[in-house]
Amino acid sequence: MKENKLPKSITIPDEGLGEYLLRFYIGTPPVERFAIADTGSDLIWVQCSPCEKCTPQHAPLFDPTKSSTFRTVSCDSQPCTLLTKNEHGCARSGECLYEYGYGDQSFTSGKLGVDVINFGGGGKAATFRKLLTFGCGTYNNDTVAEKIMPRNTGLVGLGAGPLSLISQLGDEIGNKFSYCFNPLDSNSTSKLKFGGVGIEKVIKRVVSTPLILKSSDSGFYFLHLEGISVGKKVVKTVKSQTYGNIIIDSGTTVTSLKQSFYNEFVTLLKEVMGVKEAPESPENTFCFRHDVKKGFPDFVFHFLGARVRLNQQNLFQYYDTENLFCLLAHPTAEDEYAFLGSQTLVGFRVEYDLSGGKISFAPTDCTKY
């Protein structure tokens, strides 16, 4: 995180900060766990004992030997073969070993197993009959989580890959799930729902855009961003013969845009809002001063077939002591993926309909979702 030029009171969210943790219960008897809810990957995993290298966490490590329903899977089992050649190996015992890495250089490795995994509690519990495949991590590296997220015990992959929670549940949840994120500083709990009635039947202000899956990147959910408007002016993305130019990723906090498009977006913000970049802006972060009494123009992300209207809280972090706004988006290289981060969609119900091939957005009071 780069914040050396800012006053000490200012912290810019960055990758690895501000993830949303999902509470679930694993094993028999059930053991409570908290793990990052991540639509940008597919493996479910928790830190297990005995552990060779584990990130410090508040809760004791999950001990699979104390669960009557846990079992490892063999090297020739279907779950093991669903991992790529670089992601799995075989122990002398014939048990499936896994190694799984992420874009921020964090990783997990251990044994692949199956066990009972359920969610929620009380009258809102989501229970499933089948045993779910997950990684029992005994050699893990996540330096960010070590510093800021000691409640985190692993990760729940919600992506499109075959080992994700969503893919494993499949027809049992109608190949559909949704979430509604509150602001990171909210005292209310954000929600994740499996299956249910389509969003368009319960909320009027709904827009939908095609959910694009690519065979070369089977774990990601792609959307096609056509442009961003500020007020009555718009900047458009580069036209391409293929659709799908941005990945929607609940495990990424801040949106990233291709460098050239990001530059055009910032230029448009300056022009329409009449602002200049603040001298204390960190590298790759556009900050500016603005009189809130003057209000804000309309901000719209134009996806294929869907106009998603955002407010200033979705796009900017405000520091009232400095009267400073900082854009919650960073530039990324032209040959890298662009990501739609979780903070851009705070205050929206986001529904993934895998059978229908679409993602829907509806502005929602997530405290009441």
Secondary structure, 3 states (H helix, E strand, C coil): CCCCCCCCCCCCCCCCCCCCEEEEEECCCCEEEEEEEECCCCCEEEEECCCCECCCCCCCCECHHHCCCCEECECCCHHHHCCCCCCEEECCCCEEEEEEECCCCCEEEEEEEEECEEECCHHHCECCCCCEEEEEEEEEECHHHHHHCCCCCEEEECCCCCCCHHHHHHHHHCCEEEEECCCCCCCCCCEEEECCCCHHHCCCCCEEEECEEECCEEEEEEECEEEEEECCEEEECCCCCCCCCEEECCCCCCEEEEHHHHHHHHHHHHHHHCCCECCCCCCCCCEEECCHHHCCCCEEEEECCEEEEECHHHHEEEECCCCEEEECEEEECCCCCCEECHHHHCCEEEEEECCCCEEEEEECCHHHC
